[in-house]
């Protein structure tokens, strides 16, 4: 049974940092495309960062480049999202998701609805 669970969110001041974790089970992390997404109130879900297993590339949304870093620890079956220089506009529920079918790294991040498996999100709130 494929499962993903995001954690690590919280209330932080602008300029602060967080590490989000996504614990996975039921699949081999290194074989699936994986990504972090977020959804702010009243907005569409958007892709933040995605890893493609097909071509080994990583995608970052323009709004987070240079501030967010995605990484995986296959031994722990965990995906991380390190966030720095947080801004109030980063406030959202953050989700991790995975799909067994691999495409270029920007595919799922630009088409979140096509991602197959989702975990429950974790709230990140950035105060100004």
Buried (B, 14 or more C-beta within 10 A) or exposed (E): EBEBBBBBBEEBEEEBEBEBBBBBEEBEBEEBBBBBBBBBEEEEBBBBBBBBBEEEEBBBBEEBEEBBBBEBEEEEBBBBBBBEEBBEEBBBBBBBBBBEEBBBBBBBBBEBEEBEBBBEBBEBBBEE
